[in-house]
Amino acid sequence: MIIFKTMSEIRIISLVPSITLLLFDLGLENNIVGRTKFCIHPKEQVKSIPTIGGTKNIDMQKIKTLQPTIIFATKEENEKEPIDALKKDFNVIIFDVKNIEDNYKMIAKIGKLTNTEEKAKEIIEETKQNFEELKKSIFKFSNFQINILYLIWRKPYMTIGKDTFIHSMIETIGLKNMFAHQTRYPIINNLQTSYFEKCQLVLLSSEPYPFTQMHIAEIQQQLPKAKIILVDGEYFSWYGSKMKDAPAYFQQLITTINEQIV
């Protein structure tokens, strides 16, 4: 593992939006030399950091120009081929975050690699405490196993399987993913089949496809018995320090679901 003697030696490129936010929360804003165009938080602060393309379309030449001493990537967000190419010239750390425990490990490792272990520990402890409080609230709804469809894309509709971070968040808040028997991101060609008759709730994510109020009627027509709610996809998919605030959001969501369905 690479050891940096001084903070000035740490030159980071983040290829993951949620990790970029985490780096700011660790106090490493002056050490970030590059980010993707999807690294949008913190909104004002990231504007001064050079972009190196998207999470999957990486500008290799620009990265070489920026000369990072460490690059952070994930299996979920980034393509294998360009990451393998970067590994030939740079120190690339790749994370595979599928649940909240993986998230804690990622935060701890980034803290260790960047000499910010104490701050990383604080973020982890605060996140754990907030999720413990959330569990107490969920416990009140002993029959809260509602069949849900979580949509991340339109034309075609796409949902999430059991090996995704989003799925782990759905389980954490006591909901039942209708595609827990599949992996990755299943495509749904037809919502009007007998399988979806048991769907009680549809969650329309704000990302990667930006579902809005206008899409509710479209889906309601196909699933007339289901309740449909727009949700902030960042709280379901942005691991890292974003998870500190997720329990408060989930608490509000649970209250809404309880009022409408349970």
N, C-alpha and C positions, 0 to 999 in steps of 0.2 A: 504494500500500500504506500502511495506517495505521501511524504511528510513535508509540509511547508514550514520553513523556519520563521518566516515573517508573513504578515497579512498581505504585504505588497507583492509577494510572489504568486498570490492566488489570482489567476485570471480565468474567469468562468464563462463558458457559453452554455446556456440552458436551451435544450431542444424540446422542453415540455412546459406548457403554460403554468401548470400548478406548481412546478418546481421553481419557476421564476418568482412566483409570489412567495414561496417559502424562503427563498434566498433573501428577499427583502425583509421578511419577518425575522430572519436570523441576523440582520444588520450587515448584510454583504452587498448592499447596493453599489458600493464603490468598486467592487471586485467583479461585477458582471460586465463583460466586454461584448457580449452578443446574445441575441434572443431570436425566437421565431416571430413572425408577424402575428401569430395567434397568442403570444404572451402579452395580454392586455391589462393585467393587474400587477401592481397598483397603477391605475389609469394614467395619472400625470407623470409619475416617476419613470415609467418605462419608455416614455417618448424620447428620452435622450440616449437610450441604448441602441446601438446599431442592430438592424435585423439581418438575418442570414437565410431568408426564405421561409418556407412553411415547415411544419413538423415532419412532413414526408418529402418535400422538395427542397433539399438543402443546397445552399450555394457553397460548394466545397472550396472554391478559390477564395471566397470572402473569409471563410473560417481560417484558412491558412494565413491570410493577411493579418487577421486579428491575433494570431498566435496565442491561443488559450493554453493554460497549464492544466486545465481539467474541463471535461465536457460531460454534462449530465443528460442522460436519455432514458427512455423506458421502452420495453417491448411492445407495450400497447400503442404508444403514440408514434413511434419512429420505425422506418423501414430498415430491415436487416442489412441490405446491400450497402447503402451509404454509411451506415454505422460501422460496418466491417472495414470499409475503406478508411474511415477516420481513425480507426484503431491502429492503423499502420503508422500513423504519424503523431497521434495524440493519446493522452490518458483519458479514455472514455469509460465512464461508470454507467452501467445499464441496470435499471431496476425493473422488477416484475411485481407490480402492486395489484393484488387481486382482492384484498380485504383490509380491514382496519389494522390488524396485526402487522401485515406487510408494510403498511403505511408508517407505523411506529418505527419499524426497523429501518426504513428508508430515511426518515428524519434523523434518527440517531446516527446513521452512517454518514450522512451529509454533514452533520454537526462535527463528527470526528474528523472528517477529511478537511474541513474548512476552519478548524480551531474555534468552533462555536458550540461546543458540547453543552455548556450550561444553558444557553438559550434554547437549544434543541430539546433538552430535558424539560425545560419549562413548558414548551409548546406541547410536548407529549403528555405531560402530567395534566395540563389544563384540558386537553382534548379528552383524555381518559375520564376525568372528573365530569365533564359535560355529558359524555355518553352514559356514564353511570346514572346521572340524573334523568336522562332520557329513558333509560330502562325502567326506572321506577314509574314513570308516566305510562309507558306502554303496558306495564303489568296490570294497570287498572282495567285494560280492555282484554280480558282473558279470552274472548272469542274474536280476536282481531285478525283472523286469517282470511283476508279478503282476496279473491282471485283478481289479480291486476295484470293489465297489459301496459308495458312501458314502451312507448314509441320514440325512437331516436331519428327516424328518417321517413320521408314521404316520396312516393313515386320512384321505387316501390316502398311500401311501408317496411320498416326494419325494427326489430326489437332486440332484446338482450338475453344471452344465455347464462348458464350457471357459473362460467369461469370468468366473469367480468366483475370489476369493482362495483359497478352499478347494481348488479344482482346482490352483492353482499350488503349494500346499503338498504335495498328493498327488504331483505330478510331482517336486518337490524331493526327496522321500524315495524316489524310484525306483519308485513304484507306477504302475499303468496304470488310469486312470479309464475305466470302461466307457461313460461318457456324455460323453466328450471330443468327440464329434461333434455335441453339442447345446449350447444356450446356457441361461443362467440356471438355473432349478430345475425340471427335467422331472418330471412326475407319472408314477408307475408304477402302472398299473391291475392288472397281473397279473405276479407274479414267476415263475409257472410256464409260461413260454414257452421256446422253443428258444434264444432270445437269451441267456438266463441260464444255459444249460448250461455256458458257458465261465467263469462266475464262480467264482473261486477263494477270494475273501475278501470278507466283508461287514464294513464298519466302521460301527458304530452310534454316532452322535454323542450327546453329553450335552446338546446344544442345537442349534436352538431347541426341538425335542422332546426331553424327557428320557428317552431310551432307558435301560433298566436290564436287569439280569440276567433278569428275567421275560419280556422280549421275545425273548430268544435262541431259546427253544424254538419260538416262533411262526414265526420266520423260518427256522429250521433245518428245520422240517417242509416248507417250500416250496422250500428250496434245500439238499437233503440232502448234496450233495457239497462245499459251501462251508464254510470255517472262518468263525466269527463272533467278532468282538472288539469290546468296548465301548471307545470312545475319548473323551478329553476334548476336546470341540469347541472350547474356547477356544484351544487350541494350533493349531488349523487355521483359525480365523476371526478371532481377535482381533489385528489388526495393531497397530502402535505398539510400546511398550516390552515388551509381553507376549512379543513375538517373541525377546527376549533368551534366554528360558528354553525356547523351543520346541525347539531342537536337542537338549537333554538329554532331553526327553520323547520326541522322535522316535527318539533312539538306543535308548531302552528298548523302544519299540514295534517297531523294526526287529529287535531281538534276539528279541522274542516271536514275530514273524512268521517269522523265520528258523528258530526252533526248531519251529514248528508246520507250516510249509508247505514252505520251500525244501529 
